[in-house]
Amino acid sequence: MVQINWTRTAVEDLKGIFDYIAKDSKKYAQLQTLKLKTRTLILKSKPFIGKKVAEKENLAIRELIEGNYRIIYKIIDKNKVDILTIHHTSRDLTRREIK
């Protein structure tokens, strides 16, 4: 089973999403962050399920979609996946540095 590691950037992104949505509804903010976290669990058994990120040439950098968010992750090896960032689909990903 693959280990999922949330990078500091991804954790900060998740907190930012929560804080932004919580301005209107704390309940919905909790629901949205839970959906995002739950969506990543599929990577434990199927790390290659996400599609390649079009803005990046690295085949190890992939994405899952959950609602209006792109969950960008990197396959480190057969046992580890790093969640790199959670990015809103309406924003330009090329303006963000993703390693």
C-alpha positions, 0 to 999 in steps of 0.5 A, spaced: 500 500 500 502 506 498 504 512 503 500 518 502 505 524 504 501 531 505 507 537 503 507 543 507 504 547 501 498 542 500 496 543 508 497 550 507 492 550 501 487 546 504 487 550 510 486 556 506 480 553 502 477 551 509 478 559 511 475 562 505 469 557 505 468 558 512 467 565 512 460 563 509 459 556 512 464 553 517 459 546 515 461 547 508 468 548 509 469 542 513 465 538 508 469 540 502 476 539 506 473 532 508 472 531 500 478 533 498 482 529 503 477 523 502 479 523 494 486 522 495 485 515 499 484 512 492 492 513 491 493 508 496 491 502 492 492 506 485 497 511 485 497 512 477 489 513 477 490 521 476 492 524 469 498 527 467 498 535 469 498 538 462 502 544 465 508 540 467 512 535 463 514 530 468 510 524 468 510 523 475 506 529 477 499 527 476 492 530 478 485 528 481 479 532 480 474 534 486 469 539 485 473 545 483 479 543 485 485 540 482 489 535 487 496 535 484 501 530 487 507 526 485 509 519 485 515 519 488 516 511 488 512 505 488 511 506 495 510 513 496 506 519 493 506 526 495 500 531 495 504 537 492 498 542 492 490 543 492 489 548 486 482 551 484 481 550 477 479 557 475 486 559 477 492 559 472 497 553 475 503 556 471 503 561 476 505 556 481 511 553 482 510 545 483 516 541 484 
